[in-house]
């Protein structure tokens, strides 16, 4: 099941609210002690999370569950640590399974034993899930909290972000399980930040110089270093062409560009190799003079941080100087204890 964004948590009593976990969406198929972990795209995740396979295999009877794989460090979800678990080397997978073990947060039941639940309403499925995990829980297997009180959901929305969560989900209590349909509601944090535009990538399959694919964003740290914090894209075809013309005069090969100079210690840079790509991703440096305001949901990583998702363009800021765009403008949620979240409690760390 998928969710559509909604602006605010409503007072509609027909919804059941849950925390929105920031992890890998995952279906669990338990069959005679054998566990299959399947991503939303159908990818087999079992080889990357052997500790979860072992824990669920010894705990669960035959069933199909929907939920999220998460990794937490110091009682806070850590998406970077979770992505590091996707590694081709078995020795590395084994090492990380011990160092940063994952949890499975269950929030729906599609089948228990021979009984399919997909045509049951969510209230019935939730009751079946609660009963199942009350009998078969474990240290790596958790039931997500749930509430029908909109005021409690609003409090969760505010305080649970401090444990690394992504917002709140609203599920129709009388809704059946509808695969690949956006019948759920998601209420996510959204903020704005002024960023330096210090580079661009040309739009795929077009002649370089004719259409902009994305703009590369930077923020300054306390030492004045400019870090690459993300990109903004999703422009219309007309705007992509307009940007190519508008920004042409800013294209530079200046060796003193802050992302081209030799001192890159503790600096986030664009285009680097990662576990998702084997080579550097080409980009075009721009004189870091222009400033724009973007909307973003939240950040990830250890200092210096970056935007978790692609930012959304809001407006140009000709009134702002590039040097004024720094990390100080980013909100930092108060830290909260993940164990308190798992119990649906509101307790500061």
C-alpha positions in Angstrom: 0.0 0.0 0.0 1.2 3.5 -0.8 0.4 6.9 0.7 -0.3 10.4 -0.7 0.9 13.6 1.0 -1.5 15.6 3.1 -1.0 19.0 4.6 -2.2 18.5 8.2 -3.4 15.8 10.5 -7.3 16.0 10.5 -9.8 15.5 13.2 -11.4 12.7 11.2 -12.0 9.9 13.7 -12.1 7.4 10.8 -8.3 7.2 10.7 -5.8 5.1 12.6 -2.5 7.0 12.9 1.0 5.4 13.1 4.5 6.8 13.2 6.1 7.0 9.8 9.4 5.0 9.9 12.4 6.1 7.9 13.7 2.8 6.6 13.4 0.2 3.9 9.8 -0.9 3.2 9.7 -4.7 3.4 7.2 -7.5 3.1 8.0 -10.6 5.3 6.9 -14.0 4.1 7.3 -16.6 6.8 6.7 -20.2 5.6 7.7 -23.1 7.8 10.5 -21.2 9.5 11.8 -19.9 6.1 11.9 -16.1 5.8 11.7 -14.0 2.7 12.3 -10.3 2.9 11.0 -8.5 -0.2 11.5 -4.8 -1.0 8.7 -2.6 -2.5 10.4 -3.1 -5.9 10.4 -6.9 -5.4 14.1 -7.1 -4.5 15.2 -9.9 -2.2 16.7 -8.3 0.9 17.3 -11.4 3.0 21.0 -11.8 2.2 21.7 -8.3 3.5 19.9 -8.7 6.9 20.8 -12.3 8.1 20.2 -11.3 11.8 16.6 -10.3 10.9 16.0 -13.5 9.0 17.3 -15.5 11.9 15.2 -13.6 14.5 12.0 -13.7 12.5 12.5 -17.4 11.5 12.6 -18.5 15.1 9.7 -16.2 16.2 7.0 -16.2 13.5 4.5 -18.8 12.4 3.4 -18.9 8.8 2.3 -15.3 7.9 2.8 -12.4 5.5 3.6 -9.0 7.1 4.1 -5.5 5.8 6.5 -3.2 7.6 9.9 -1.5 7.6 13.5 -2.4 8.2 15.3 0.1 10.3 18.7 0.5 11.9 19.2 2.6 15.0 22.4 3.9 16.7 22.3 5.6 20.1 18.5 5.3 20.2 18.0 7.2 17.0 17.2 5.9 13.5 20.2 6.1 11.2 19.4 5.8 7.5 23.0 6.1 6.5 23.8 3.0 8.5 20.8 1.2 7.0 22.0 1.9 3.4 25.5 0.6 4.3 23.9 -2.8 4.9 23.3 -3.2 1.1 26.8 -4.5 0.3 27.9 -7.1 -2.2 30.6 -8.8 0.0 29.2 -11.4 2.4 32.0 -10.7 4.9 31.0 -7.1 5.1 27.3 -8.0 5.5 28.2 -10.4 8.3 30.3 -7.7 10.0 27.6 -5.0 9.8 24.9 -7.5 11.0 26.8 -7.6 14.3 27.8 -3.9 14.4 24.6 -2.3 13.3 21.8 -4.9 13.5 18.5 -4.1 12.0 15.0 -4.2 13.4 11.7 -5.1 11.7 8.8 -2.8 12.5 5.5 -4.5 11.5 2.5 -2.4 10.7 0.1 -4.7 8.8 -0.8 -8.3 8.4 -1.7 -9.7 4.9 -2.1 -13.3 5.9 -1.8 -15.5 9.1 -1.6 -19.2 8.6 -3.8 -20.2 5.6 -6.1 -17.2 6.1 -5.7 -14.1 3.8 -6.5 -10.8 5.4 -6.2 -8.5 2.4 -10.0 -8.1 2.1 -10.5 -7.4 5.8 -10.7 -3.8 7.0 -7.6 -2.3 8.7 -9.0 -2.4 12.2 -9.4 -6.2 11.8 -5.9 -6.6 10.3 -4.4 -4.5 13.1 -6.1 -6.6 15.8 -4.8 -9.8 14.2 -1.3 -8.3 14.0 -1.4 -7.3 17.7 -2.5 -10.8 18.7 0.2 -12.4 16.5 3.1 -10.3 17.9 1.9 -10.6 21.5 2.5 -14.3 21.1 5.5 -14.2 18.8 7.5 -11.0 19.3 11.2 -10.7 19.8 14.2 -8.3 20.2 14.4 -7.7 16.4 10.6 -7.7 15.8 8.3 -4.9 16.9 4.7 -3.8 16.5 4.4 -0.1 15.5 2.4 2.1 17.9 -1.1 3.2 16.7 -3.7 5.7 17.9 -7.1 7.0 16.8 -6.6 10.2 18.7 -5.6 13.1 16.3 -4.2 15.1 19.2 -1.9 12.3 20.2 -0.9 11.8 16.5 0.0 15.6 16.3 2.2 15.2 19.4 3.9 12.1 17.9 4.4 14.2 14.7 6.3 16.8 16.7 8.4 14.8 19.2 9.1 11.5 17.4 11.1 13.3 14.8 13.8 13.6 17.5 14.2 9.8 17.2 14.7 10.0 13.5 11.2 9.2 12.3 9.7 10.7 9.2 6.3 12.0 10.2 2.9 10.3 10.7 0.8 7.9 8.6 -3.0 8.0 8.6 -4.8 4.7 7.6 -8.6 4.5 7.0 -9.8 2.1 9.8 -12.4 0.5 7.4 -10.0 0.3 4.4 -9.0 -3.0 2.9 -5.4 -3.8 1.8 -4.9 -2.2 -1.7 -1.5 -2.9 -3.2 0.1 -0.2 -5.3 -2.8 2.3 -4.6 -2.3 5.5 -2.6 -5.1 5.0 -0.2 -3.1 6.1 2.9 -2.2 9.6 4.0 1.3 10.7 5.0 2.0 13.8 7.1 5.6 14.7 6.7 7.8 17.5 8.1 8.5 20.2 5.6 10.9 23.1 6.0 12.7 25.7 3.9 16.3 26.7 3.5 18.3 29.2 1.5 21.1 27.5 -0.5 23.9 28.4 -2.8 23.6 27.1 -6.3 27.2 26.0 -7.0 26.8 23.5 -9.9 24.4 21.8 -12.3 23.8 18.6 -14.2 22.5 18.7 -17.8 19.2 16.9 -18.4 19.7 13.3 -19.6 19.6 12.6 -23.3 19.9 16.2 -24.3 22.7 18.2 -25.8 24.9 19.7 -23.0 24.1 23.4 -22.5 20.5 23.2 -23.7 18.5 21.8 -20.8 19.2 21.7 -17.0 18.5 18.4 -15.2 19.2 19.5 -11.6 20.8 22.3 -9.6 23.4 21.4 -7.0 23.0 23.0 -3.6 25.5 24.1 -1.0 25.6 25.3 2.6 28.5 26.7 4.6 29.8 25.3 7.8 31.2 27.3 10.8 34.6 27.3 9.1 33.2 28.7 5.8 33.6 25.5 3.8 30.8 25.0 1.2 29.3 21.5 1.4 27.2 19.8 -1.2 23.8 19.2 0.6 21.6 17.9 -2.2 19.9 18.9 -5.5 16.7 20.5 -6.7 15.1 19.3 -9.9 11.6 18.3 -11.2 11.4 21.3 -13.5 9.2 21.5 -16.6 10.8 21.2 -20.0 10.4 24.9 -20.6 12.0 25.8 -17.3 14.9 23.5 -17.9 15.7 25.3 -21.2 15.3 28.7 -19.5 17.7 27.7 -16.8 20.3 26.6 -19.3 20.3 30.1 -20.8 19.9 32.0 -17.5 22.9 30.2 -15.8 25.2 30.0 -18.8 27.2 33.0 -17.7 27.9 31.4 -14.3 29.6 28.3 -15.7 33.2 28.3 -14.6 36.4 26.4 -14.7 38.0 28.4 -11.9 40.3 26.0 -10.0 39.4 27.9 -6.8 35.8 26.8 -7.0 35.0 25.5 -3.5 34.3 22.0 -4.8 37.4 21.9 -7.0 40.1 23.1 -4.6 42.5 20.6 -3.2 41.5 20.7 0.5 38.5 18.4 0.8 38.9 17.0 4.3 35.6 16.6 6.1 33.8 18.2 3.1 30.7 16.9 1.3 31.3 17.0 -2.5 29.1 16.3 -5.5 29.5 13.4 -7.9 31.6 11.1 -5.7 31.5 7.3 -6.1 29.1 5.5 -3.8 27.6 2.1 -3.2 24.9 3.0 -5.7 27.2 3.9 -8.5 30.7 2.7 -9.5 32.0 5.9 -11.1 31.9 9.6 -10.5 28.7 11.4 -11.7 29.6 14.4 -14.0 28.6 17.9 -13.1 29.3 21.4 -14.2 30.7 24.0 -11.7 28.9 27.3 -11.4 30.2 30.5 -9.7 28.6 30.2 -6.3 26.8 33.5 -6.5 23.1 32.7 -6.9 20.8 31.8 -3.9 17.5 30.0 -4.0 15.1 28.8 -1.4 14.1 25.2 -1.3 11.6 23.1 0.6 12.9 20.0 2.3 11.6 17.4 4.7 14.5 16.5 6.8 18.3 15.9 6.8 20.4 12.8 7.2 24.0 11.8 8.0 26.4 13.0 10.5 27.8 16.5 10.4 28.0 17.9 7.9 24.4 16.8 7.0 22.6 16.7 3.7 19.0 16.7 2.6 17.5 13.2 2.8 15.4 13.6 -0.4 15.6 15.8 -3.5 14.6 19.3 -2.4 11.8 21.2 -4.1 12.3 24.6 -5.7 10.4 27.4 -3.9 11.9 30.8 -5.2 15.0 32.6 -6.1 16.5 34.8 -3.3 18.3 37.8 -5.0 18.2 39.5 -1.6 20.5 36.9 0.0 24.2 36.6 -0.3 25.9 33.3 -0.9 28.0 33.6 2.3 24.8 33.9 4.4 23.7 30.4 3.4 24.8 28.2 6.3 23.8 25.2 8.4 22.6 27.4 11.3 19.3 27.9 9.5 18.4 24.2 9.5 16.1 23.0 12.3 17.4 20.3 14.7 14.6 18.4 16.4 15.0 17.6 20.1 16.4 14.1 20.5 14.0 11.4 21.8 14.4 7.8 22.9 13.6 5.2 20.2 12.5 2.7 22.8 9.9 5.3 24.0 8.6 5.6 20.4 8.3 1.8 20.1 6.0 1.9 23.1 4.1 4.9 21.9 5.4 7.1 24.7 6.4 10.7 24.6 9.5 11.1 26.6 12.5 13.3 26.1 16.0 11.8 26.1 
